[in-house]
Amino acid sequence: MKTVILCEKKMNFDGSMDFSTLTEEVSVYPDADPDKFLERIQGADILVTKENPVTGEMISAMPSSLKLIVEAGTGYNNIDIKAAAERGITVCNVPAYSTDRVAETAVMLMLCLASSMQKQLRMLERGDRRNFTEHLQVPHFELLGKTLGIIGYGRIGKKTAEICRAMGMKIITYSRTQRYGDVEYVPLNDLLRESDFISLHCPLTDATRHIIDSGALQVMKPSAFLINTSRGALIDEEALIEALRSGSIAGAALDVQETEPPEESNPLYDMENVIITPHMGWKGYETRQRLLSIIREDINGFRSGNIINKVN
């Protein structure tokens, strides 16, 4: 079988992943140039991609040889899975490979917000050493006793809650499905109103797109912080920027953005009450090795007729 890998550099920026072991023939491309998409997948049986749009139009033009698409990640909203099913193409994802690392990223961002780390680093960049020579110039507080509101209580949300509960935080959550009995479920508006920190851990769907909009931001405490390590479009970015500028909320930490990478002119880059990171939550070394291992399991399961992680 022939496998084509697109967006390789997004997954393998340090050269540590060996895709050559997936099938007998593997072609690897660093990007997902749409002008070269059809040319690259000719004769392929399997397509592996990462957060690259695979539209119904693209699927309809795929060669008849292609029978499996593997999204190298948990979210698969970038693929038209209905169009794939109509063509008889199986779509699999890679769930749970980054649970711990993404939860750790959310907690790291929370701790940095509580310590005004962004403001402290910006002061040093300007040559302002008053935090050392005089007294601390920025807010600094404990997470102990603070309320964390988690929107979406799947694997990553649950892991984040586990870590934060150990630090003495109160956990409340809003989820469309109450799958676990170890946490307090509340209506969304109650979560927005009561939380000191809000962390997003839900998939991007039509129902969750802009779940944090101008109305939601107005309900939040002026002292509250928003964290997103899930999907950028869960937040209405323009509304968030306005809320941050006006002081409607205290700050935000965003490992994902509505457009990735953000435009050069995006004010989020320069705001002192914002921490912005380049979708790094899933990119740890161990996480990416696990990702490769589960991609291999998806492909081997497909070849043996015991398909796993099928989403369509």
N, C-alpha and C positions, 0 to 999 in steps of 0.2 A: 504494500500500500504506500501511496505517496501522501505526505503531510506537508502543508504549507503553513508557515508561521508568519503572521504579520505583527507589526508593532513590537518587534523583538527588543529594541533599545529601551522601550518603556519598562520591560520586565527584566532585562539583562544588562543594565547599564554598567555593571562591573565585570561582565564576562564570566560570571560564575555558574551560569546555567548551561547545561549541555542538552540541547534539543535533539541532537543527532540520534539518540537512543529511542525515540518515540516509535518510529516505524522504519521499514527497510529503506525508504527514500524520504529525505526531509529537505525542503527548501526554506531558507530563513531570510526574511526581509526586515530591515531595521524599522521601517515605517509602514504606513497604510495608505500610500499615495492612491487616491481614488481613480486617477487617470490610468494607473497600471494594474488596478485590481483584477480585472477579468483576464488580463494577460498572465498574471502571476498564478492564478488558480487553475489554469487549463491543465487537464489531466489529473487533477488532485482528487483524492478520496476524502481527505480530512482537512478542514480549515481550523486553525487555532488563532484567535485574535484577542486583543485586550482593549476593551472600552472603545472599540472602533465601530462607527455606525455601519450596520449591515441591514440595509433597507429592503423592502419588498421588491423594489425594482432591481436591486443588485442580486437578490436571490433568484428572481425569475430568469436572469441572464446567466446563472451559474451552469457549468457543464454538467451533463447527466451523471458523470462519474462521482460527483461530490455528494456524499451521503451523511457526513457528520460535521457539525460546527461545534467547537469547544470554546466557550467564553472563558478566558483565563482569569476568572474572578467570580465573586458571589453574585453581584448584580448583572442582569442580562437585559436591562431596558434598552440597550443600544441595538438589539437584534429583533427583527420582525419575526417572532417565533411562529405566528400564525401562517405567514407566507412560507416559512420553512416547512411546516407540517404539510401544507398543501402540495409542496414539491416532494414530499417523502424524505425530507432531510431532518435527521435527529439533531436537536440542540441540547447540549449538556453544559452545566456550569461547574464551578469549583467551590463548593460551600465549605465554610468552617476552616479554611486554610490560614486565615489571618486573624482569627478571633482574639487571641491574646495580645498580639502586637497592636491591633487597632484600639483595643480597650486600654492598653498601656499608653497609647498616644493621647487618648481622650483625658486620662488622668494626668499625664504630664502637662497638657495644655491647661487643665484646671489648676494645677499647682503653680504654674507660671502666672496665670491671671491673679491668683490670690497673693502672689508676691510682687505684682507690678513689674515682672521681669522685662517686658517690652520697654516700659518707660525707663527702667534702670539702664538697659543697654543703649537706648537712644541717647540718654544723658552722657554716657561714656563716649559715644561716637562724636558728640559735640564738644568733648573735652571738659564736660561738667562733672567734677569729682566731689560735689557737695555731699553725696551720700556717705563718702568716706571722711571728708575733712570737717564736716559740721555735724549733722545728724540726719537720719533717714528722711528723705524728702517725699517719699511715695507711700501709699497705703500698703499694709502688709498684715494679713490676717490668717487665722487657722481655718482648716476645713472642718474640724471637729464641731459637730452640732449644726452644721449648715445643711440645708435641704437641697438634694439633687433630684431634679425631675428628669426622668429618662423617657423619651418619646420613641417607642419601638422596643419591645422586650424580647428580642430573639437572642441568639447566642452571644453577640457582642454586647448588647444592652445588659444581659444578665451578668456577663463577666465584669463589665464596668461597675455594676451595682455591687458585686462581690468584693471588689477591691475597695470601693468607696465606703462600703459598710464597715470594712475592717479599719478604716480611718475615722470611724465614728460619725459618719454622715447619716442623715435620715434620707431614705430612698422612697420616692413616689414615682409612679409610672403611668403613662397613657399608652394603650395599645389597642389595636382593633380586635385582637384575640387575646384573651386572658389565659395564657398557656401554663403559667406557673402560679403556685399558691404561696410563694415566699415573699411577696411584695404587696404594697398597698396600691391598688389601681384607683385612679381618680379621673374625672372628666378633664378634657384638655384645658378648658379655661381655669379650672382649679389648679392644675399643674403650673400653668403660666403665672398665675397670681401668687402662688405660695413658694416657688422655687428660688433659691439663691443662685443656683447653676442649672442650666438646661442643656442636656446633651442629646443629640439626635442620632438614632440608631435604627431608622426604618428604611425600607427600600423606596426607591423613587417610582411612583405610579401616578396615574391620573388623580387618584384620591389624595396623595401626599405631596404633590407638586405645590410649592409655596405654602406648605402647612404653616410656616412662619412667615406671615405677611404683615402689613402695617397694622392691622387690627390686633394680631397676636402680640406684636411688639409693644403696643400700647397697654396691654394687660400686664405685661411683665413689670417687676419691681424696677425702679430707677437704679437700684444697687445690684441688679442681677446681671449674670454673664451668660452668653450663648456659645455653645461649642458644637461644631459640626465635623464629624469624621466619616460621614456616610455618603451623601450625594449633595452636590452644591445646589441643585435646583429645589431642594427642600425649603430653601430660604429665598424670599424675594430680595435679591441683593440690593436693589435701589432703595427699597424700604428700610433695609438694615443700615445702609450707609447714612440715611437721613436720621434714623433713631440714634446712631452712634454720635453723629454730629450734634444733635440737639440734647443729648444726655438723657434720652428716654430710657436707655439701658446703660450699664456701666462699661461693657466691653464685650468683645467676641474673640473666639479663637477658631480659625477655619482651616482645616486640612484639605477641604474641598471647596471649590468655588463654582459659581453658576456657569462660567466659561473657563475652561482650563486649556492652556494657562490664561490667567486674566490679561486683559489688554494692558499695554504699558501705562496707559493713562488712568488705570483703575485706582481710585483714592485709597482702597484698602491697603495698598502697599505702604503707605506713608502715615497711616493713622496711629497715634500713640496708644489708643485703647483697643488695638486690634493685633492679634498674632495671626500671621498667615504663613502656612507651610505648604509645600508642593505635593499634596496628595501622597504623603510619605508613610501613612499608617500601615500600609500593607507591604512596604518595600524592604523590611528587614531581611538579612541574609537567610536566616532559618525559615522565615515565612515563604520566601521565594523558592527555596528548595522543596518545601512542602507543596507549594503550588505545582511545581514540575512533577512531583510524584503523583499528585491527584490527576493531573492532565493525563499522565501515562495510564492510570487506572481507568479513567473515562474511555480512553482509546482501546485498551485491552478488553474492557467490558463490552464495548460496542462490537469488537471483532469476534468475541466469543458468543455473542447473543445474550449476554447478561448485562444489559445496559444499566448504568448507575448515573445518578445526578441528572436525569433527563428532565427538562423543563417544558417541553412541548409535547 
